[in-house]
Amino acid sequence: MRRRATLLQRLHIDGPLLILLLTLAAGSLFVLYSASGKSWDLLAKQATSFGIGLVSMIVIAQFEPRFMARWVPLGYVFGVVLLVVVDVMGHNAMGATRWINVPGVIRFQPSEFMKIIMPATIAWYLSKRTLPPHLKHVAISLILIGLPFMLIVRQPDLGTALLILAGGTFVLFMGGLRWRWIIGVLAAAVPVAIAMWMFIMHDYQKQRILTFLDPESDPLGTGWNIIQSKAAIGSGGVFGKGWLLGTQSHLDFLPESHTDFIIAVLGEEFGLVGICALLLIYLLLIGRGLVITAQAQTLFGKLLAGSLTMTFFVYVFVNIGMVSGLLPVVGVPLPFISYGGTSLVTLLSAFGVLMSIHTHRKWIAQV
C-alpha cells in the first residue's frame, strides 16, 4: 500500500535542510541583537528578511528544475541589465554604487541575485552540450561569467564578484573541465592578478591585501579591524563571556560587528563552543547539499546543486578566513548570521533551488 505524502513532501520541502536553516535563523537573531547594540529595529528588519526569504524558498521549491532551466537565459539577461542600471544610475553608499533604490518602496543589490543566476546559467548551457566541454564551450562559459564579474568589480564589490566567479567556475569543474586547462588557468592567475593590481583594483582594496600581510604595520588604521576581531575571538576562550557581555563589540572596538565581523562577536560571547556549533551546522548544510547533488537525476540539477553547495562553502570559508586574519578582507558577510536583507533572501532562495532539485527527482526527465 502506498504511503501518503507528508505535508513537507507535498510542499517539496526537504526536512533536514529546513531544520538546519531554522536553527541558524533563531541563533542568528540572538547574535545580531547583541552585535547591533541591542537594536530592535535591526532585529525586526532581519526577522522580516528571514520571513521573506523562507516564503521565497518555499515558492521556488514548487517549480521543477526543467521549468527553471527554461527561464535561466532570460534571468541572466535581466540580471545583467540590472547590473548595467546600477553602473549607470545606482544608489551610492559608503563609497560604492551597488544598489538600485526605488524611493519609498525598496532598495536592493542586484549582484546578490547573480549568485544564483550565474551558476544556473552555466549549468543550463553545459547541460545541453557534450561533456567534458570542448574549448569553445569553455570560452563561451567564461564570457558569460566574465561580463557580470566585471560589472560587479566596477561597483566596486570584489567579494561578491569573486563569489559569482566561483559559482560559475565550479560548474565548469564539475562538468569535467580538463586538468591541463585548469593548470593553465592557475598559471595565468599570476599575470592576471598583477594586471588587476595595476589597472583594476582600487587603493582601498590594495590596502586590504597589504594589511592582511602585516596588520600590525598600521594598528590604529587599516589594521584595526583584523587586530580587534582576533582579540575578540581570542578573549572568548572556550565558553565565551556570555550573551550581551562582549566588550570588544559593545565598547565599539570592533567595527562592522553586525555585518562582516559578526563571527568575532559570536566567538567573544560564546567562545570556541559557540563557533564549533555554528561550523557544525554549516558542515551539515554543505553535507546535505552534496547528498542532493549526488542524488540529482538530471545533469542540469547535478551541476547547479553542486555549484550552489560549493559556493556556499566558499562564502563561509572566506568570511571566517578574513575575520581570523587568514585571508584579506573582501567584504563578504557570514551566511545567515550577518545583517543584510538581499543577501539573506538570496541564500534562502538558493536552498529553495536545492529543495526543488531533490524533491522533484522522482518525476522529472532529463533536461
N, C-alpha and C positions, 0 to 999 in steps of 0.2 A: 504494500500500500504506500502511495507516495505521501511523504511528509509535507504538511502545509508550510509555506514560507513564513518566516518571522517578519515582524514589522521592518527591521533593519534590512532584510533581504529584499522586501518589496520596495523599499526606498533606495535600494542599491548603495547602501552604506556599509562600509567594512568596519565591523565591531572593534577589532584591535586598534585600528587607526583612530577611530572616534574616541575611544577611552584615553589613548595617549594624548590626543590633541586637547581634550577637555581638561586633562590633568595639567598640561602645560598652561592652558588658559587660566585656570584657577591659581596656579603658582605664580604666574607672571604678574597678576594683578596685585598680589601681596608684595612682590619685589618692587613693582613700579610705584606703589603707594609710598614706600619708603624712599626710593631713589628720586622721586619727584618732589620730595619735601612735604609729604602728606597732602598732595594736591588732589582734591576730589574731582576737580574739573578734568585733569588729565586722565584720571582713573575712569570717569564716566565716558570720555571720548574713546579710550582704549576698549572698554567693555562694549561700547556701541560698535566699534570696528570689528570686534570678535563676533558679535551677533550678525553683522552684515556678511562677514566672511563665512560664517557657518551656513547662512542661507545660500550664499553663492556656491559653497562646496556641495550642498545637497542638490541644488538645481543642476549644477554641472554633472554630477554623478548620474543624473537621469538620462543623459544623452549617450548613445552608443558611440564607441570610438570611430566607427566608419562615418557616422554623421559629423563628428568633429573634424575628421580628415577632409571632408568636402569643403568646409568653411575656412580651413587653415590659410590658403593663399590670400583670401580676402582679408583675414585677420592680420596677416603680415603686411599687406599694403596699407591697411588702416593704421596699424601701429607705426609704420614708417612715416605716414602723413602726419600723425600726431607729433612725432619727434621733430619733423620739419617745422610744424607750427610752434613748438617750444623754441626752436632755434631762431625763428623769425620774430615771434611776439610773446614768448613765455614770460612767466612771472619770476622776477629776480628776488632772491632772499639769501642773505649771508654770502654774497659774492658769487652765487651760482644761479643759473637760469635753468631750472629743472621741472617747473610746474606749469600747468595750464590752470588759470584762475577764472572761474565763471562767477562774477561778483554776486554775492548773496545766495549762491547755490552750492558750489563745490570747488575745491582746489585739489588737483590730483597730479600724480607724477607718472606720465605715460611710459617712462623707461621701465617701471616696475612690471607692467603688463608684458613687456618683451621677454621677461624671464620665463614665461610660459610659451609665448608665441614663437620665440626663436627656436627652441628645441623641437616644437611641434612642426615648424616649417621644414627643418632639415629632415626630421623623421618622415614627414609626408613625401618629400622629394626623393629620399633614398629608398623608401618602401616600394616605389614604382620602378626602381632600377635593379639591374643585376648586381649582386654583392659578391665579393668586395667591390667597392665602387671604382670605376675607371677614373683616370686622371681628369678627364673632362668634367665628370660629375663632382669630383672633389673640388675642382676650381670653381664651379658654379656654386657649390655649397659655401665655399669661403667668401665668395662675393655676397651671397645672401647674408652671411654672418657679418661681414665687414661693414656693410652700409649702416645698419643701426649701431654697430660698435663705434664707428667714427662720429656719428651724430651725438651719441651719448658722451663720448670723450670731450666733445666741444662744449658741453653744458657748463662746467666740466663735472663729470661724475665717474672717475676712473674705477671706483669699486664696483658700481653697478655694471659698467661696461665690461669689466673682466668677468663678472658672473655670467653675463649674457654670452660672452666669448666662450666660456667654459661649457655652458649649456649646449651650444651648437657643436663644439668640437667633441664633446662626449658622445653625441650621436654618430659622428664620423668614426670615432674609435670603435664603438660597438657595432658599427656597420662593417667592420673588417678592414679598416684602413691599414694599408701595407706598412710594415715596420720600417722599410727603407725610407718611406715618405715621412714617417714620424721622426726618425733620426734626422732627416733633412730639415724638418721644421725646427727641431731643437737646435740644430747647428745654425739655422738662420735667426734664432731668437737673439743671439748676441748683437749682430748688426742692427736688428730691428729695435732692440732695447736702447742701443746707442742713438739711433735716429729719433726715437721717441723722447729721449732725454734732451737732445739738442733742439728739436723742432716742435714737439707737441706738448710735452709736459709743462705745466705752469710752475712758477717759482715755489709756491707752497707745496706742490706735490714733490718737487725735488727735495725740499727741506724735510719732508716726512721721511724720505729714504735716508738722508744724512742723519736725521735724528734717530732712526732705527739702528743705524750702525754705531752711534755714540750718543745716547740720550743725555749723558752726564755733561756733554760739552756745552749745553745751554739749559741748565736745570731749572731756571726761572722763566724760560721762554718756550722754545719749541719742544724741549724735552720734558716739560712739566707734566703733560698728560700721562706719558708712559711711566714716569717715575712714581707719580701718585697712584696710578692704577695698580702697579706692582706692590706698592706699600699697602694699599687697601687689601689686596688679596692675601698678602703675607701676614698682615696683622690679624686676619680672621682665624688663623690657626686651624685646628681640626674641626671644632664645633662652632666657631664663629662667636661674635659678640652678642648676638641676639637681634631679633627683628626690631627695627627702628633705632637700634643702638650704634649703628655705624658712624664713626666720627669723620672719616675722610669725605664722605658724601654730604652729611648733614652740616658740616662746617665749611662746605664749598671748596674743599681742597681738590675734589675730583670733578673736572669739567665734563659736560655731556653725560652725567651719571644716569640719566633716564633713557638715553639712546644708545650710542655706540659703546659706552663703557659700563653698561649696566651689570655685566657679569662681575665687575670689581665690587659692586655693591653686594651682590649675592655672596661672593667669596668672603667679604668682610663680616657680614651679618650671619651667614650660615656655615661658613668655613669650608673645609675640604669635603665634609659630608654633603653639604648642600650642592657644591659643584659636581661631585660624583653622581649625586642623584639626578641632576639635570643632564649630565652626559649619558647616563644610563637610559633616560627617556629618549634622548636624541639617537642613541645607538639602536634602541628598539624600533624607532620610526624608520631609520635607514634600513635596518634588517627587514622590516615588513615591506618596505618599498622594493628591496631586492627580491623578496619572495614573489611579490606581484609581478615583477619583471620576468622572473623565471617561468611563471605560470601563464603569462600572456600568450594568447593564441594567434595573434596577428603580428606581422613584422612591424607595422606602424606602432602598435601598442607596446611591443617589446622595446623598440628604440626610444619611444617617448617616455615610458615608465622608467627605464634605466637612466636616461638623461636627467629627468626631474629629480630622481633619488640622489644621483651623484652630485648634481648642482646644489641640492640641499646640504649634502655633506661638505662641499666647498664653502658654502655660506657659513656653516658653523665653525669650520676649521679656520677660516680667515679671520672671523671676529675674535675668536678665543686667542688665535695666534697674535693678532695685533695688540690686544689688550694686555697680554702677558709679555709683550716685547719680543716675540719670536718672529713677527712679520711687521713690515711697515704699516703705518696707519693709513687705511684707504677708505674709511668711511662706510664700512659695511655693518649694519645693525645685527644684533643677535636674534635669530629667528624666533618669533612668537613672544619674546621677552622684552625686547626694546620697544619703546614707544614709536608708533608710526602706523597710520591707518591704511594707506595704499599698500604698503609692504605686507601688512597682516592679511588684508583681503586677497592679495595675490598669492601668498603662501597657502592659504586655505583653499583657494581655487585650484591650485596645483594638486593638492591632496584630493580634491574632488575628481580631477582627471584620473589620478591613480585608482580611486574607488570605481570609477566608470570602467576602466580597463579590466579591473579584477572581477567586478560583479556581472559584467556582460559577456564574460569569456565563454559561457556555455552555449550562447545563442548566436554569436556573430560568425560570419565567414571571413576569409582572408581579405584585407583591404587591398 
